[in-house]
Amino acid sequence: LFCYLHRSTAHVTIGFQRGGDFEDPDGLLEGTGKAMRHITLKGADDVDRKASGITALLQQAVRP
């Protein structure tokens, strides 16, 4: 597991099992756990605005 997606009526969450270890220069990751972190996306504009940061986080997630 390198990430998960969860949808609700108000938003989509992208979660990262090792997100606490990631570099996050855009400050997208939320959460306070030791390892797990997530991003909340509330619409298409949110996805567009955060796209490059999401890509960078996904690239870190698939590294061993």
N, C-alpha and C positions, 0 to 999 in steps of 0.2 A: 504494500500500500504506500503510494507516494503522495496521494491527495484524495480527497473525497468531495463530492458535490451534494448539497442539500438544498432543496427548493421549498419555499413556503409561499403563501399568497402575497407577501410583501417584499420578499427578497430572495436572492440565491447566495448561498455560502460556499466558498471554496476553502476547504480545510487542509492543513498540512501536518502530517504525523510528526515531522521533525522541524516544524516551523520556528521553534525557539532557537534553533541553531543557525537560521538563515540570516544573511545580510539583507537589510530592508531599508535602503536609503530613501525610498519614497514614503515610508511610514504606513504602509498598507495593512500590515498584520495587526490583528486584534487578539486579545486573550492574555491570560496571566499564568497559565500552567507552565510547568517545567519544559515541556516539549511541544505540545499542540498549540497551533496558532491558526487563525482563519481570516478571511477577507469577506466582507459583506458587500454585495452588489445590489443596489436598489433600482436599477433601470439601465436602459441602453446607454444613456449618457455616462453613467457611472462606469460601465464596461469600457467605453471609449476612452474616458479620462485615465483609467487605471491600467489600460492594456499593456503598456511597456513594462510596468512594474509587475503585473501578473506573469508575463512571459519570463521575466528574470527569476521570479520565485519558482515557477514551474521547472525552469532549467536547473535550479539548485536542488529541487525535489527529486529529480531523476538521477542525480549523481549518486554513486555508491558511497 
